[in-house]
Amino acid sequence: MSEQQVGPKTIVITGAARGIGLATARILATRGNRVVMSDLDGELAAAEAEKIGDRAAGFGVDVTDRDAVREHLEMVEREFGPVDVMINNAGIASASPNILEQDPKITERTIDINLKGAMNGTIEAIRLMEPRRRGQVVNVASLAGIIGVKGLAAYSASKFGLVGFTESIRLEFADKGIKLTCVMPGPVDTGMMDGTSSSPLVSMLAPEEMATGIADAVTTGKPRVSLPRSSWLLARTISVLPPAIGIRVGHWTRIDRIYTEVDPAARAAYEERISR
Ligand SMILES: NC(=O)c1ccc[n+]([C@@H]2O[C@H](COP(=O)([O-])OP(=O)(O)OC[C@H]3O[C@@H](n4cnc5c(N)ncnc54)[C@H](O)[C@@H]3O)[C@@H](O)[C@H]2O)c1
């Protein structure tokens, strides 16, 4: 049996300097938890943590560096106490008309950050949690982890991988008191969506709406979170259609244009940031 955790938790969030991670840190701190915000951009993470107040602290950590992730979590345990929840949120998404037109460095980086980075965080957190038989790992995947997305092949590959990894780890640690939550957002209004097209059937969430779903899962331990509900149902439906029909549905609903008909000028700053 796992110990029941009551009261405030110590929660590490990767990629917490911006977007969904930042919004999640704000909500979890407001709810009385201690949040440790890590990001590739440590200065921004520290500045945002300072704005949140005493319950937050920001650090620079590259999730692709397994040793750095381990050392970061060990530092958190020394300075702030046992890590109760690890939220692997850091991620990038580069849009390209097709995989041949994507810079191979970005293709690799997408897998390194979104899949291997989240695996690093999961493994190193569970290593600390397992002896205590208590803890939760929240992995932020995507609906692109259950359906293919035109223009986002590497991203979709990384998120399919992360969904499979998370679901498998849940089975491996089900009787060891470790909870796994797989988050599968639809489009969320962050830098990641800059300059993309829209589909009349796909609504865009505010980061705070997605963050509320993640923060609620920290309270409930829910195994899967997908918002908005309408996009989850659409993606589930497409995932079971015969591929030829799925292609047509993607075309009629304009979903296939979200990441292929992009405004390069509006997207330039985001694409430049993630390629650094
Ligand atoms: N925005 C969406 O539409 C959407 C949809 C589905 C899933 N997601 C997922 O949500 C997560 C957060 O995305 P977001 O939209 O908030 O993006 P964002 O760009 O606003 O924030 C991502 C953060 O991750 C950080 N980061 C990037 N590489 C890192 C690394 N190697 N180590 C540590 N931090 C790193 C960035 O510096 C940035 O602050 C991602 O995993 C993303 O794939 C986003």
The ligand as an SDF file (V2000), in Angstrom:
LIG
                    3D

 44 48  0  0  0  0  0  0  0  0999 V2000
    0.8960   24.3560  -26.9900 N   0  0  0  0  0  0  0  0  0  0  0  0
    0.2670   23.3130  -27.5040 C   0  0  0  0  0  0  0  0  0  0  0  0
   -0.5700   23.4510  -28.3970 O   0  0  0  0  0  0  0  0  0  0  0  0
    0.5430   21.9280  -26.9770 C   0  0  0  0  0  0  0  0  0  0  0  0
   -0.3330   20.8900  -27.3510 C   0  0  0  0  0  0  0  0  0  0  0  0
   -0.0790   19.6020  -26.8890 C   0  0  0  0  0  0  0  0  0  0  0  0
    1.0060   19.3590  -26.0720 C   0  0  0  0  0  0  0  0  0  0  0  0
    1.8250   20.3840  -25.7120 N   0  0  0  0  0  0  0  0  0  0  0  0
    2.9870   20.0660  -24.8780 C   0  0  0  0  0  0  0  0  0  0  0  0
    2.9960   20.8780  -23.7260 O   0  0  0  0  0  0  0  0  0  0  0  0
    4.3430   21.0570  -23.2720 C   0  0  0  0  0  0  0  0  0  0  0  0
    4.5940   22.5280  -23.0170 C   0  0  0  0  0  0  0  0  0  0  0  0
    4.5040   23.2230  -24.2490 O   0  0  0  0  0  0  0  0  0  0  0  0
    4.1290   24.7660  -24.3570 P   0  0  0  0  0  0  0  0  0  0  0  0
    3.0850   24.8810  -25.3860 O   0  0  0  0  0  0  0  0  0  0  0  0
    3.9050   25.3410  -23.0220 O   0  0  0  0  0  0  0  0  0  0  0  0
    5.4880   25.3310  -25.0150 O   0  0  0  0  0  0  0  0  0  0  0  0
    6.3900   26.5890  -24.6410 P   0  0  0  0  0  0  0  0  0  0  0  0
    7.3510   26.7450  -25.7570 O   0  0  0  0  0  0  0  0  0  0  0  0
    5.5410   27.7690  -24.2670 O   0  0  0  0  0  0  0  0  0  0  0  0
    7.1580   26.1290  -23.3150 O   0  0  0  0  0  0  0  0  0  0  0  0
    8.0510   25.0410  -23.3400 C   0  0  0  0  0  0  0  0  0  0  0  0
    9.2090   25.3270  -22.3820 C   0  0  0  0  0  0  0  0  0  0  0  0
   10.0920   24.1910  -22.4360 O   0  0  0  0  0  0  0  0  0  0  0  0
   11.4210   24.6840  -22.3440 C   0  0  0  0  0  0  0  0  0  0  0  0
   12.3900   23.7450  -22.8910 N   0  0  0  0  0  0  0  0  0  0  0  0
   12.6390   23.4660  -24.2070 C   0  0  0  0  0  0  0  0  0  0  0  0
   13.6530   22.6130  -24.3060 N   0  0  0  0  0  0  0  0  0  0  0  0
   14.0570   22.3010  -23.0440 C   0  0  0  0  0  0  0  0  0  0  0  0
   15.0710   21.4870  -22.5120 C   0  0  0  0  0  0  0  0  0  0  0  0
   15.9140   20.7890  -23.3020 N   0  0  0  0  0  0  0  0  0  0  0  0
   15.2170   21.4210  -21.1660 N   0  0  0  0  0  0  0  0  0  0  0  0
   14.4010   22.1410  -20.3440 C   0  0  0  0  0  0  0  0  0  0  0  0
   13.4170   22.9560  -20.7960 N   0  0  0  0  0  0  0  0  0  0  0  0
   13.2640   23.0450  -22.1430 C   0  0  0  0  0  0  0  0  0  0  0  0
   11.3930   25.9930  -23.1260 C   0  0  0  0  0  0  0  0  0  0  0  0
   12.4900   26.8450  -22.7820 O   0  0  0  0  0  0  0  0  0  0  0  0
   10.0290   26.5610  -22.7530 C   0  0  0  0  0  0  0  0  0  0  0  0
   10.1250   27.4690  -21.6680 O   0  0  0  0  0  0  0  0  0  0  0  0
    5.2320   20.4500  -24.3550 C   0  0  0  0  0  0  0  0  0  0  0  0
    5.6490   19.1500  -23.9630 O   0  0  0  0  0  0  0  0  0  0  0  0
    4.3050   20.3650  -25.5380 C   0  0  0  0  0  0  0  0  0  0  0  0
    4.6870   19.3720  -26.4580 O   0  0  0  0  0  0  0  0  0  0  0  0
    1.6220   21.6630  -26.1380 C   0  0  0  0  0  0  0  0  0  0  0  0
  1  2  1  0
  2  3  2  0
  2  4  1  0
  4  5  1  0
  4 44  2  0
  5  6  2  0
  6  7  1  0
  7  8  2  0
  8  9  1  0
  8 44  1  0
  9 10  1  0
  9 42  1  0
 10 11  1  0
 11 12  1  0
 11 40  1  0
 12 13  1  0
 13 14  1  0
 14 15  2  0
 14 16  1  0
 14 17  1  0
 17 18  1  0
 18 19  2  0
 18 20  1  0
 18 21  1  0
 21 22  1  0
 22 23  1  0
 23 24  1  0
 23 38  1  0
 24 25  1  0
 25 26  1  0
 25 36  1  0
 26 27  1  0
 26 35  1  0
 27 28  2  0
 28 29  1  0
 29 30  1  0
 29 35  2  0
 30 31  1  0
 30 32  2  0
 32 33  1  0
 33 34  2  0
 34 35  1  0
 36 37  1  0
 36 38  1  0
 38 39  1  0
 40 41  1  0
 40 42  1  0
 42 43  1  0
M  CHG  2   8   1  16  -1
M  END
$$$$
